[in-house]
Amino acid sequence: MSAFRRPARRRIPIVALAAAACAALAAAPLVSAVPTASAAIVTAPITANGADPYFEMAPLGSYETGTFDKSAAEIVTYHAGSERLFVVNAEQGAVDVLSITDPTAPAKLFALKAEGAPISGGSELIPEGSTANSVAVRADGLGAMAIESPTKTDAGWLVFFDANASEPDVLGAVTVGALPDMVSISADGTYAVVANEGEPNADFTIDPEGSVSVVTLPGTMAAPAQSAVANANFHAYEANGGRTLHEDVRVFGPTVNTAFPISANLEPEYVAIDGVTAYVALQEANAVAVVDLVTAKITDVWPLGFQDHGIAGNGIDASDKDSTVNISTYEGLKGMYMPDGMNAYTATDASTGSDATYLVTANEGDAREWGDYVEGKRANKLTICADSPLFGKNTDARLGRLNVTTENGFNTAKNCYDELYSFGSRSFSIWNTDGTRAFDSGGDFERITAAANPAYFNSNHSASNLEGRSDDKGPEPENLAIGDIDGRTYAFIGLERVGGIMAYDITDPTNAEFVTYLNNRNFAADAATDLSAAGDLGPEGVTFISAADSPTGKPMLAVGNEVSGTTTIFSINTIPTEIQVLGINDFHGRLEANARNQEAGAAALAGAVAQFKTENPNTLFVSAGDNIGASTFTSFSQQDEPTIDALLAAGLDASVVGNHEFDAGWDDLENRVRSSFGDPRYALGANVYLKGTKTPALSEYWVKEVDGVRVGFVGTVTEQTASMVSPASIADIEFGDQLEAANRVAAQLQDGNTGNGEADVIVLLTHEGGVGTDCAAIGAADTLYGDLIRGASANIDAILSGHTHATYNCSYPVDGWTDGLERPVMQSGQYGMNLDRVNILVDPTSKAVVSLTSSLVDLHNGSAGLFPADQTVAQIVADAATQAAIVGSVEVGAISADITRAYRGVAEDRGSESTLGNLVADI
């Protein structure tokens, strides 16, 4: 067995790594003091999973600044080369540098500050009081901080540093636009792109232009020259500029900047880069600007449109005063997407089959409030038009408490509001690059968080409460990261207010699917007095760390939380695929229930299989042989055809042959029986050969792919079969060594050659068995079956047995397997009285088996069946009984007394003298 098949992997968070000692470095002019940190991981995070999650997340380690509600941890980015996180600490005006070589214990190394950095290589220095807003790092370690001027309406800077350095190493700075709010570096490292938000001052007397700075980066570890900076502006959209904005691009509010009023109104918030094109979110305008990085020109501005909260699936909880979860739709209510975080990725366009770029947005929402101008009001403060579908609904219990814009929906002719527009859509969206929407999560976030933690639904971040934010943006999706895991693409969206991370599979951009939600927050803790106990509050920045770049070799997520001041690392743990195998043996055509012998009958057997398949669709139902032969009259009177029909209807997936399948000879099995089953997989026999050869007479194995895992079944039958049936009827075949055949086929199924079959999991179906229930004795027996148990290849994960009509559930260690992992060896008795049940957990990436558990399932308690009868199979049985009654009504002779087997109590005793045994002997 190859070593990679049995790594020690379990469905648990990543095991804690040995703590790494990280000493603070010597003080330097640009080094701030390193505060004591503690791990803000709560004992019971809030979780929720989708229908079929591929992974779960778990808090792995956390760095805590100890600063509450002062934006001490915001934007976070990762540099793989140094295994460091760079976290914007706005409270300190700096970027904290954290080592995550041991991600269970992030350690602060030092802080990067911009003050004193030379601007454009000259004598002018970044002044005191400047603030870091964003950070990005190129693969080689060239880092860039977006720095806001002490006077925020003045031009800011992009400050460069060496992310690999053992102490702060600031390389220089260039001047960019007013209020640089976000910086992103292109994948090829050629450009740094800065969103210069250009917000007004507090009293709204100065309103600088919004712009986008495109900085061409050097190929070395150095700051660029000022000449490398080009600023893309919106002048073309001013009066007489030659271009006109779409009417749904929101330009509104007082005009302060009379020279460039539209440019001042458009405020770049976030940047996503695809090749030589940047897409820039204009949050308050509810729009996206497209920037050509080569020319540093804005080539387009397109509106995002509005979320219709009046249609099913897009409902919101609009009131913070009804003290209950009330997610409802409102015709006439629209949500303005207004994204904060935005990222780009490539996916296959289902309509064309070719790759295309898509944008993913976290639709936060934001209102303008500067000086005396306040954009938003509660709906109950506005006059709703009498003919609007919203008329009469702006009460506190419905949507009267909802904060909406005063700038949209007003009918000037009627002097009232036809429609209302709220801030944000409480969702995330996927967009084509022409502005058409491909997907939106609708009301998912509120529905999921309400179900996961109803007592704190729509809580605020700075204080725990019920519905504290229902009236204003709800969970408030703030930011997101995108990452690839095992060939699929996922979005991780942070919910700023209630907290936590939503994960969605966005591989299909038109049909994203919820995977999991995790909120590392303790709502019972008072963050103001016990910050560490509260966990993470207010996720602001999210970054994905791929398995290739991760210190652990597994994907992770890092999240900066502005209210709790924590930076928390989450492990991303793929959930093992659970394969369930159900087995019977020696059914012998027991179609009808027989309470005296606890035989459930075929209909109850089928009902049990159906129930288990409903609980776990990754279920396979197999048999270890002797499905037919030695059957009751109901079945054998019709050549066991009703039994074959019943087992197929019950969902039988595969079976090995038993000795009784040969009762009517090889020709009957080869032609009639296999034809009735309709597929060779119902008559497996790897040790059955054409006479005098090693040519298989039957199919040796069958492989079924289940949820990405290939499950193989190898069949062998007792070599005693040759002496248990008429020699003349099997003259064309012979029975070989089971152990040799089982191991030969198991090796073939894992030799890497897809031409001869490949399986990740192998189950041996053997019509050979042990005696009794003592597992130690069964495993040690000096028998062919004992040899088979002990000598079976390590490639074989479980053995389901038959032939001896015994009932046992054993397991045995296997050389080369992970300690504690044992191979199940089972037999379920006879006549459908019980089911073998083996549950196999498989790592979806490596396909290694990580867990094996087994049990025997009773199907009858001596009085009644324990599972509901399957009606289709019940009808097959009823029809067979009717036909058997007709056949049985034909008199062929007479008997003087009942002909039966012997009984010991209520159970049949095959070893004692009986009238049936004497009759057979006489014949």
N, C-alpha and C positions, 0 to 999 in steps of 0.2 A: 504494500500500500504506500502511495506517495505521501510524503510528510505533510503536504499542504491540506490534506483532507480533514485533519482534526485539530485545527487551532482552538485554543481555549477561549471561545467567544460565547457570551451569554446575553440575554436580553436585559442588560443593566447598563447604567451609565459607565463611562470609561473609568476603569479602576484608578484610584489615586496614584499618581506618580510620586517618586521620592522627592521630598521638598528640596528646592535648590536655594542655597544661601546667596543672597544678592546684597552685597554691601553698598552703601551710599558712596558715591564717588567724591573726590575732594572738591571743596567749594571752589567756584569760579564766578566771575562777574555775572554770568548769565544763568547761574544755577539757583533755583529757589529751594527752600528747605523741604526735605522729604518728610511728610507727615506719617504718623503711625496709621497703618491700614488694618482693617479687620474684614473677615469674610461675611458678606451680607447675603447668605444663602438661607432661605427659609426652609423649615422642616417639611412643609406640605404645600408645594407650589400648586396653583390652580392649573388643571390640565383638561384638555378635551381632544378627542381624536376623530378623524373622518372615518368614512365607512371602511376603507382599506388602506390604512396609513403605511407608507413605506418606511418611515422612521419616526422616532420620538426624540424630543429634546430634553436635556436635563442640565440644571445649573452645575457647572464644573468648578469654577473658582470666581472670586470677586475681589476687586480692589475698591476700597472705600476711602473717600477723601475726608469723611466726617463732616461735610458741609451740607446743610439742608436748605433746599429751595433757593440756591444762588447760582445755578447753572455751572456747577463744578465738574460736570462730565457731559459733554455734548457730542460733537462729531467725533467718530472714531475710525481710524484706518489702520491697516496691518501691513508690515513689511516682512516678507518671508525670510529675506537674507539675514536679518538680525533677530528674527523671532520676537519682534516688539510691536506693541500697540502704541499709537500716537493719538492722544485724546485731548480734545479742546477743553480747557478748563477756563471758562469765561470769567469765573469769579476771581481767578488769579491773572487773567489776561494772558494766559500762556498755553502751551501744549505740554501735557504730562507724557513722559516716555515710560512705558511699562514693559518690563520683560515678562514674556509668557513662555519662556523655555519650560517652566513647570506651570501649565495652565491652571492647576488647582490652587496655585498660590502666586498670583500676579504680583510683581514687585516693582515699585517705582524706582527708576534709576536716577532721573533728574527731570528738570523742566526746561523747555525751550521758551525763551522770551525774545520778542522782537526789539525791545528798547535798546538803542545804541547801535543797531545794525546799520551799516553804510548803505545809502540809497544811490543806486546807479553808479557805484564805484567812486562816488565823490565824497566830499567832506560832510554833506548833510546826513544826519542820522535819524533813525526812527525815534520820535519823541516819547517821553514818559507818558503813561496813560493810554497808550495804544492797546487795542484788544484783539485777541485771536478769535476769528469766527469759524474757520474751516482749515482742514489740513489734508494733504494728499502726498503720497510717496511713490516715486517711480521704482521699477523693479531693481535698478542698480543702487537705490538708496538716496537719490536726489529728492529731497522733500521740499514742499512748498506750504507756507502758512498764509492764509488770507487775513490781512491785518487791517482793522478799522482805525481810522484816525481818531484822536481824542475829540476832535470836532467831527462828528460822524458825517456831516454833509460835505466835508472836504474830501479830496482824493485819498484813497487808501493805498496799501502796498501789498505786494506779494514778496514774502521773505523766504529765502532758500536756506536749506540746512543739509547736513550729511547725516542720514538716518543710521549709518553704520558706526558713527563715532562713539567712543567710550565716554565722552563728555560733550556738552553742548558745543556744536560747531556750526555757527551761523555764517553762511557764505556771502550774503549780500541781499539786496532788495531792489525791486523795480516799482515804479509808481503805476497804479491802475486807476479805476474809476472810484466814484464815491460809494462808500459802504460795501466793500467786497465781502459778500456773504457766503460764497461757496467757491471752492476751487476743485477742479477735476483734471487729471492728467490722462491723455489719450493712451490707448493700449500699447501703441508702438513707442511711447515716450517722447514723441516729437513736440507735442503741444501741452501747455497748461492753459486751461480755459477758466476764466473767472466771471462769476455772475455778480455784477456791481448793482446792488439793489437800489441805491439812490433814494432812500427814504427821506421824507421831510424832517426838519427839526421839530422839537416838541411843541412849539407854539405855532407851527405851520406858517412861518414867515419865509423860510427858505426850502426850496424843493429842487434838489439837483436832478440831473438826467440819470435815468437808468441806462446801463450799457453792458457790453460784454467785452472783456479784454482777452485777446488771443496772444499768448506768449510763446514764441518759438524757443524751445529749450536747447541748450548745448548738449553735445554728446558726452561731455565730461562731467565730473563732479564739481560744478561751478555755477555761480549765478549768471543768468543772461545779462546782456547789456540792455539799457533802456530802449535801444533801437529795435530790439526783438519784440517789443510790445506794440500791438495794433489794437485799437479800440473800435469795436463795431457799435454803431449807434442807430437810433430809430429816426433820424432826420428825414429819411425818405417818406415817412408817414405824416410829417407835418404838413400844414397848409402849403400848397404849391410845391410839395416835395415829389410829386409824381406818383405816389402810391397811396392807396386807400385801405384802411383797416376794415375787416368784416364787421358788420353791425353788432355781432355778438362778442367782439373783443371789447371788454369793459373799459371805457375811458370816462372817468366821472370825478365828481368832487370839485372843490374850489381850484381855480387856476392861480398858482403862485408864480410859477416860472412862465412868464409871458413870451419869452423868446422861443422856448421849446416845450410847449405845454404837453404834447402827447408823449414826447421822450421822457419828461419828468413823471408822467402818469404811469408809464410802463416800468415795472420794477422787477428785474430778473432775480429769481430766487434760487434756482437749482439747475445744474448742468448734467446732461447725459451725452456721451460722445460715441459716435459710431463712425469709425474711419476718419475722414476729413470733414465730417459734418457734426455739429453740435446742436442739440435740442435743449432749449432753455425755457424752464417753466416761468411764466409771468403770473404769479399766484393771484394777486388781486384782480388782474385783468381776465382771469379764467382762460388763459391762452398759452400757446407755446410759440416761441420764436425759433426759427431755423437759421443757423449760422454756418456759412462756408468758411472753414478754418484756413484754407489756402489764401483766400482774398480778404479774410476778416470782414465779411459783409453779411448783413442780415438779409436773407433771401426770401423769407416768408414769415408771416405771423398768422397762425390759424387758431380759431376759437375751439374750445373743448365742448361747448354746448352745455346741456343741463341734464341732470338726473331727474327722471319723472317719478316722484314719490306717490303718484296716484295709481301705479300699476302694481299688480301682484309681484311679490318678491323684492320690491323696493321700499317697503314700509319703514317707518322710523318711530321711535318713542319720542314724542315732541314735548312732553310735560315733565317738569321736575317736581310737581306738586300733587300728583295723583297717587304716589306711594305704591306703585305697582308697575310691573312690566306690561307695557301696552304698545306693542309694535303694530302700527296701523298705517294704512295707505290714505292719502288725502288728494283727491283730484284737484288739480290747480296748484299744488305745492311742488316746486322744483328745487333741486339742490345744485348749487354751483360747485363743480368739482374742485377748483382751486387747489391743485396739488402743491405740496411742499416737496417731498422727496420724489425723484424720478430717475429711472435707470433704463438702459437700452440692452436688448439682447437679440440674438438671431434664432429664428425658429422656422419650421417648414410651413409655408402657406398652403393650407389644405385645398384651396381652390386651384392653385397652379402647380403644386407639388415641388416648388422651388423654395429656396431659402429667402427669407425677408427679414428686415429689421422691424422690431416692435419696441414700443415704449411702455414702461410700467410706471404707474403713478400712485402715490399715497395721497388720497384726496382729503386733505386736512381742512381747508377753508380758513379764510382770514378776513377780518373786517378792518377798514381804515378808521382810525381814531387819532386825529392830530389837531391840536389846538381846540377850537370850538366845534370842529367838524366831527360828528359821530355818525358813521354810516348805518349802523345797525339799530334796530328797535325791536321790542317784543311785538308779536303779531297782534296782541290785544290793544296795542296803542295805535293801530292803523285802522283806517276805514275800509272795509271790504265791500266791493260792489254787490248790490242786492242780487244781481243775476250771476254772480260767481259761484261755482260749486263749493267754495270755501266760506260762503256767507253763513254766519251763525256758528262757525266752528272755532272761532278765535276766543274760546273760553279757556280758563286755566286748566281744566281737566282734559282738554283736547290739544289744540296747538296755539292757544293764546299766549303761553309762556315762551314759545319758540322765538329765538333771535333771528331776524330776517333783515335783508337789506332794504333800505328805502329807495334804492336807485333803480331797481328792476320791478316790473309788473304794474307800475302806476299808469292808470288811464287818465290822461290829462283832460279829456273831454268830459268824463264822468266825475273827475275829482275823487277817485277811489282806486283801490287795487283790485285788478282782475285776477292776478296771480301773485303768489308770494314765493320768494327765492331765499332759501336758507344757505348758510355758509358751510361749504364742504358737502360731500355726499355720503359720508360715513362708510366709505368703501375704498377698494383699490380697483384700478382699471388697466386694461391693456389696449394700446392704440396702434393703428397703422401709422406710418410716418407721413401720411397725408391728412391726419387728424380724424379719420373715421375710427370709431370705437369697435374693437374686436371682442372685448369681454368686460364685464363689470361684476363685482361680487355682490352688488345689491345690498340687501339687509343682512347678509351673512354675519358680519361682525357683531351686531347687536343680538342676533339670535343665538350665536355660539356662546358669547359671554354671558348672556342671560341664563342659558342652560347650565353653564359651567359654575356660575357663582351668583345665583339670583339675589342673594341678600345684599350684594354690593354692585348690582347692575348699574352701569353708567356712572360709576364713582369718579370723583375727582382724583388727582394725583397727590396733592398736598394734604388732603384729609380724606379719610374713608367715609363714604356715605352711600345711601341708596338714591340713585337718580340725580346726583349732583350735577351731571352734565347732559341730561336728556334734553334740556332746553337749548343747548349750545354745542353742537358738533358731536355729541355722543361719545363714542370711544376715541375719536379723533385720530385716525391713521396719520402718522407724522412722517415716517421715513421708511425706507426699505432697502434690502440688498437682494441680489440675484446670484444664485450659485448652481453649479452642475454637480449632481451626485449620481454616480453610476449610470451616466448616459442620459439622465433626465434633468430638466431645468426647474428650479424652485425659486419662488419669491418668499422673502421673509419680511413681514410688515410689522412695524412697531406701532402699538396703540398708546398714544401719549398719556391719555387721562386714566382710563381704567387699568392700563398697564398690560404688559405681555407682548408676545410675538405670535403672529399668525403665520403659518407656513402653507403655501399653496403650490401644487404642481402646475407649472405654466408651460409644460412642454408643448401642449396644444394651445396656442394663444387664443383660440376661440372657445375653449372649454376648459378653463382652469378648474382644478379640483382641490378642495380643502383637504389638507393632510393632518395638521395637528396645531394645537394652541398651548402655549405654556406661559404662565404668569408667575414669576418669582417674587411674589408679594404677600406679605402678611397683613391682611386688612384689619386685624384686631389690634395691631401695634399702633401706638401713637408716635409717629415719626418725629414730631417736635421734641419729644422727651426721650425716645429710645430709637434712634435712627437705624442702628444696626439690625434691630429686630424687624424693622419694617420691610426689608428687602429692597427691591428695585422700584423706583417711583419715577415716572415720566421718561420712558425711553425716547431718546432724541436722535442718536446716531446708531446705525446698524451696519456691520460689515461681515461678509462671509469669508471664511478661511477654508480653502479647498483642502482635500486630503493630501494632495501633493505638496502644499505649502505649510501644512499644519505640523506643529512640534510632535503631535501624537501619531501622525500618519492617518488621522481620521478627520473628517470635516468638522468644523466648529463655527460658532457664531459669536461675535463680540458686540456688546450693546452698551452704549454710553447713556446714562440716566441722569437727566439734568436736575431733577428735584432731590433725589437721594444722593447725588454725587457719586454714584457707584459705576464702575465699569465691570460688567459681568460677562464671563465666557460660558457658553453653553456647548455641551457635547451634542452631536447629532448622531444618534444611534439607530442604524437600520434594524428594523424589527424582523426577527426570523420568520420565514414563511412556515406556517404550520400545515404539515401534510398529515392527514388522518387515514389510516388503513384499517378497514373492518374485514374480518375474516370468519369463514365457517369451514367446517370439514365434515365429511361423512354425513351429508344431508340425507342421502339414500331415499330421495323422493318422498320425504315426510311432508306432504302437502297440507294435510289437515291437522288441526290442533289435537293434542292428546294430553289432557290435564294429568292423567295418572302418571305419565312419564315426563311431565313438565316440557312437552314439546309444544312450542308456540304456534307452529304452522307457518306456511309460506307467507300468508297475508300479514301476520304480525311481524315476521322477519323483515318483510319489505317495508312495513311501517317504521320499524326501528332504523333501518338504513336511511329511509327518507328523512327521519327526524335528525339524525346525525349529519346528513348532508345539508340540511337546512341550517343547522348550527355552524357548520364549517363546510363551505362549498368545495374546499380542497380535500374531499373525501373520496377514497377508492374502496370498492367492495370486491373482495376476491375469495377464492375457495382453494383449499388444500386437497381437493379431490374427493372422489366417490360421491359426486352429486347425484348420480343415478346408479341403478343396479341394487339388488337386494331391497327393492322399494316396496311400499305398501301397494295393495291391490289397485287403489285409485290411480296410481302412477304406472305400475308395471303392466297393467291391463291394456295400456295405450302406449307401450314401448317407451315409457318415461317422457313422452313428448310434453305432457302438461307440466312436468317438473322443469324441463328446459324453458318452456314459455314463461313459467312463473319466475324463475331466477333471472331471466333476461328482463322481465318487467320490473323486478325488484332492483335492477340497476347493476347486476353483476358485471364487473369490468374485466376479470380474467380468472382463469382457473388452471391448475395443473390436473393432469389425468390421475385417477386412482386406479387401483387394480380392478375395481368393479366396472370401470368404463370399458374394460376389455372382456366383460362377461360374454357378450355376443360375438366376440372375435374382432380381429384387426380390421377386417373389411367393413364391419358395422360401424366401428368407431371412425375409421377414415372417411367413410362416405356418408352414412346416415347421420350419425351423432354430430360430427363437425358441421355438416350441412345444416342441420336443424339449429345449431347455435349461431351459424352464419359468419363465424370468424375463427381463424386458427388460434387466437389468443385464449379461447376457452378450452383448449386441449394442449397445454404446454407439457413438454417432456424432454428435457435436455439430455437425459440418459437413455432415451429410446432410439435405437438405431436400426437401419435396414440390415437384415441378416448378413453377418460376415463382414460388415463394414463399420466405419465410424461416420457414416452419412446419417444425419438426423432424420428420423422418420416423422417427427413432429416439430412444431415451432419450439425453439429452446427458450425464448424470452419474449417479453412484450414491454415496450416503453411508452409511457404516457407523460406528456408535459403538463404539469399542474402549477399554475401561477408562477411560471418561469423556472420551475424545478422539474427535471426529468427523472421520473420514478420508474425504475425497471423491476420487473418480476421475472425471476428465473424459476422454472418448474422442474422437479425431479420426482420420480415415482419409485416405490420400493422394488428392489431387485427380485423380491419373492413373487412378484406378479407372474413370472414364468411358470411357477409351480401351482398357481392358484386358479388358472383357467385352462381350458382345453389346449394342449400343445398344438394340435392341428390348426386351431383357429388363429394362432399367432406365429405360424411357421415362417412368415416373411420378415419378422422383426426379432430383436433381442434387447435385453435390458442390461445396461452397463453400470459402472460404479457411480453412485450418486455424488460422492464427494469430489471425485475428479471432474465430473460434468459441471457441478455447481461452481467450483473454483475456476474452471476453464472459461465458462461463460461470464462470470463476474469480472475476470481479468479483461476479457474482450470488451465488456461494456464500459471499462474505464481505461482503455489504452490510447485514447485520443484520436482514434480513427472513426470518424463519423460514418464511414461506409459500412461498418459492421455493428452499428448501434452504440450509443453512448448514454449513460445514466449517471445522475448525481447521487441518487439514492437507490440501493438495491435491496429488494426483499426476496428471500428464498421461500418458495412454496414447495414444501416437500410432503409427499404422501408416504411418510415414514414417521414413527412417533415413539415416545417413551411410554413407560408404564407407571401408574400411580401419580402422586402429587408432590413427592419429595424432590425438590429441585436439585439438591446435592446429589441424590442417587441417580436422577435422570442424567445429569451432566457427567457423572463419573461412570456410567454404565458401560460394560464391555460389550457393546453392541454396535451394529452399523450406524444406528442413530446417535449413539454416544460419540462415535468417531466423527460423525457429521457435525455435531455441535462443537466439538473441540477443534476440528480441523478446518472448519469453514473459513474462507478467506476473510481478511479484515475489510475487504470491499463490501461484504454483505452486512447490511445494517440491522436486519431482523429476520427471524425464521418463524414462519407459520407452518404448523405441522398437522398431520392427520393420521389415518390408518388404525391407530390403536384405540380410538374412541375415548381417550383420556382427557382430563380437564386439568390444565396447569398453566400458570403464568410465571415463568422463570426469566432470569437474566444472568448473563455471565460476562466477566471482563474479557477484553480482547487485546492481545498484544499489539502495541503501537497506537492504541487509542488514548485519548485524553483521560487522565485519572478521573474516576467517578462516572465515566460514561460506559454503560454496559449494554450488551446486545440482548434484546428481548427474544425469548424462545417460548412459543406458546402452542397450545392446542385447546380448542373450545368444546371438546366433548363430542357430541353427536346430535344428529337429527334436528339441527337448528334450535337447540336448547339455549345456547349462549352465542355470543359474538366475541371473537378476538378484537381488541381495540389497541392499536399502536399509534401514538402521537409522536411525530418526528418534526423537530424544529431545525430549519435549514437556513444558514446565513444566505441572504439573497444575492450577495456579491460574490463570495468565494464558493458558494454552494456546499460548504462544509456542514456536516451534521453537528449541531451543537447540543442537542438534547434528544433523548429517547425515553418515553414513558409508555407503559402498557397496563392494560387491565382487561378483565373478563366482564362482559355485560350479560346479566341474566335477562332472558326474554320471557320467562314464565315463572310464576311463584308457586306453582302447584295447584292454584285455583283458577287463575286467569292470566292471559297475556299481559305483559307490562307495557306494551306499546300499541297504539291504535292500528287497526288493520288497514292495509292499503286496499282500497276498493277495487282497483284494477286487478290486482293479484287475487283478491277474494273472489272475483267473478271467474277468473281462470280456474281456481280450485273448485268452485261450485259447478262449473260446467264439466270439469273432469269427474267430479263425484257423480253427476247425473249420467255421464257416459259409462262410468264404471258400474253403476247400478244396472244399466241395460246389459252390459257384458256379463255381469255377475248373475243376472237372472236366468242365464242359459244353464240348464242342469247338465253337468258332465259326470256326476257321480254322487256318492253319499258318504258321510262319515258318521261314526257312532258317538263322537265326543269332540269338544273343542280342540283344535290344534294350536298351541301357543308356545311361546318361549317361557322359560322359567322366570320367576320373579323372586326377588329378595326384598320383602316389604312392598313398596310401591314401585321400585325400580327394576327394570329388566336385568336378569343375570345371565349373561351369555355363556358363563362357564359351567352352569349346572344342567343336569339332565332335564329334558323337556319333551313334550309330545311332538313339537316341531322338530327337535333335533333327532328324535328316534325315527320320525317319518323320513327325514332327509337321509339318515343312515340306511334305512331300509331300501330307499330308492337307489 
